[in-house]
């Protein structure tokens, strides 16, 4: 386990992404991330965990260079993707290099069909229509539901189908890494399980690396190999997923397993967490 000030400690035998002690400020005033460090091994699934407002989405947007649209910027540290610093690249340049973010909230072009949404993901490619069509069929093999709904307007599909469309669209860019923001949000448990199983298949069969930002710690730690827990804009705990699942603080604060003799959620959660993690 490590604190935010320490270097990223995930296994780095072949690291595809390294975030090194970054600081993010909005509107030149509001400090949101405070020395966040993490790494993602090539071909791995890494979880970025924490409550709403902990800084998960900001971390992903810092990596994908989407902060400027919200008047945010990385003011310290650096972000390295495949051995090269990328914090000064434009988002489309990063997509061309193979790193793409699937935004929170199942963002689709509601007036376009499911298939047209998928095809927009291939906009930056220059390898011809045949290769794009082959990849479209590959997406349909992972998301057979989308093949059935290919001609439907995306805005009239279910929440689960929109999430599948968003992930499928990212796949059409032929990514090496996907930053997946809150894939379980607003979905029924059965659909969440289905989507995480597809993520696992894509990781194992296509070699796509994933950084998952999730509030659903239980399912994220089942599928990830390594995890980082964010609290108030900094990493307070990290470790192998199996180790985090057995950590008493994680059990109590994120997995809903309370300790003996707990007086109240407020008294114990805040005092013990600050005492053990942040002192």
Residue pairs with C-beta under 8 A, 6 or more apart in sequence:
1 237
1 238
1 239
1 247
2 9
2 235
2 237
2 238
3 234
3 235
3 236
4 34
4 35
4 36
4 37
4 234
4 235
4 236
5 21
5 35
6 37
7 20
7 21
7 37
8 18
8 19
8 20
8 37
8 38
8 39
8 238
9 39
9 238
10 38
10 39
10 40
10 41
10 44
10 46
10 226
10 228
10 238
11 41
11 44
11 226
12 18
12 39
12 41
13 41
14 41
14 42
14 43
15 39
15 40
15 41
15 42
16 40
16 41
16 42
16 43
16 81
16 82
16 176
16 177
16 209
17 39
17 40
17 63
17 79
17 80
17 81
17 99
17 177
17 209
17 211
18 38
18 39
18 40
18 79
18 80
19 36
19 37
19 38
19 39
19 59
19 62
19 63
19 77
19 79
19 80
20 37
20 77
20 78
20 79
20 80
21 35
21 36
21 37
21 76
21 77
22 33
22 35
22 36
22 37
22 59
22 62
22 74
22 76
22 77
22 78
22 79
22 87
23 31
23 33
23 34
23 35
23 36
23 74
23 75
23 76
23 77
24 31
24 32
24 33
24 55
24 58
24 59
24 62
24 67
24 72
24 73
24 74
24 75
24 233
25 31
25 32
25 72
25 73
25 75
26 32
26 70
26 71
26 72
27 71
27 72
31 233
32 55
32 58
32 72
32 233
33 55
33 58
33 59
33 62
33 233
33 234
34 232
34 233
34 234
35 76
35 77
35 234
36 55
36 59
36 77
36 230
36 233
36 234
36 235
37 77
37 235
38 46
38 48
38 59
38 228
38 235
38 238
39 46
40 46
40 177
40 209
40 210
40 211
41 209
41 225
41 226
42 176
42 209
43 203
43 207
43 209
44 203
44 209
44 210
44 225
44 226
45 199
45 200
45 203
45 209
45 210
45 212
45 223
45 224
45 225
46 209
46 210
46 211
46 212
46 224
46 225
46 226
46 227
46 228
47 212
47 214
47 217
47 220
47 221
47 223
47 224
47 226
47 227
47 228
47 241
48 56
48 59
48 60
48 211
48 212
48 213
48 214
48 227
48 228
48 230
49 56
49 214
49 215
49 217
49 220
49 221
49 227
49 228
49 229
49 230
49 254
50 56
50 215
50 229
50 230
50 231
51 215
51 231
52 215
54 230
54 231
54 232
54 233
55 230
55 232
55 233
55 234
56 181
56 182
56 213
56 214
56 230
57 104
57 181
57 182
57 213
58 67
58 72
58 233
59 213
59 230
60 101
60 179
60 181
60 211
60 213
61 67
61 70
61 72
61 101
62 72
62 74
62 79
62 87
63 79
63 81
63 99
63 101
63 179
63 211
64 91
64 94
64 99
64 100
64 101
64 179
65 86
65 87
65 89
65 90
65 91
65 94
66 91
66 101
67 73
67 74
74 87
78 85
78 87
79 85
79 86
79 87
80 86
81 94
81 97
81 99
81 177
82 97
82 98
82 176
86 94
86 97
86 99
89 97
92 124
94 100
95 124
95 173
95 175
96 124
97 176
98 173
98 174
98 175
98 176
98 177
99 175
99 176
99 177
99 179
100 170
100 173
100 175
100 177
100 178
100 179
101 170
101 178
101 179
101 180
101 181
102 166
102 167
102 170
102 178
102 179
102 180
102 181
102 183
103 166
103 181
104 181
104 182
104 185
104 213
105 182
105 185
106 159
106 162
106 163
106 165
106 166
106 185
106 186
107 166
108 117
108 154
108 155
108 162
108 165
108 166
108 169
109 116
109 117
109 120
109 154
110 153
110 154
110 155
110 156
111 153
111 154
111 155
112 120
112 153
112 154
113 150
113 151
113 152
113 153
113 154
114 146
114 149
114 150
114 151
114 152
114 154
114 157
114 161
114 165
115 136
115 150
115 151
117 154
117 165
117 169
118 136
118 139
118 146
118 165
118 168
118 169
118 172
119 132
119 136
119 172
120 169
120 172
121 168
121 169
121 170
121 171
121 172
121 173
122 132
122 135
122 172
122 173
124 173
125 131
125 132
125 172
125 173
125 174
132 172
135 171
135 172
135 174
136 172
138 171
139 146
139 168
139 171
139 172
140 146
140 147
140 150
142 168
142 171
142 198
142 201
142 202
143 164
143 165
143 167
143 168
143 198
145 160
145 161
145 164
146 161
146 164
146 165
146 168
149 157
149 161
154 161
154 162
154 165
157 165
159 186
159 187
159 191
160 187
160 188
160 191
160 194
160 195
163 183
163 187
163 191
163 195
164 195
164 198
167 178
167 180
167 183
167 195
167 198
167 199
170 178
171 178
171 202
171 206
171 208
175 208
176 207
176 208
176 209
177 208
177 209
177 210
177 211
178 208
178 209
178 210
178 211
179 210
179 211
179 213
180 199
180 210
180 211
180 212
180 213
181 213
182 213
182 214
182 215
183 192
183 195
183 196
183 199
183 212
183 214
184 192
184 195
184 196
184 214
184 215
184 216
184 219
185 215
187 195
192 216
192 219
193 219
196 219
196 222
196 223
199 210
199 212
199 223
200 223
202 208
202 210
203 209
203 210
212 220
212 223
212 224
214 220
217 250
217 254
217 255
218 254
218 255
218 256
220 227
221 227
221 241
221 244
221 245
222 241
224 241
225 240
225 241
226 238
226 239
226 240
226 241
227 238
227 239
227 240
227 241
227 244
228 235
228 237
228 238
229 235
229 236
229 237
229 238
229 244
229 250
229 254
230 236
231 273
231 277
231 278
236 277
236 278
237 244
237 247
237 249
237 250
237 277
238 244
239 247
244 250
245 251
245 255
248 259
249 272
249 273
249 276
249 277
251 257
252 258
252 259
252 262
252 268
252 269
252 272
253 269
253 273
259 268
262 268
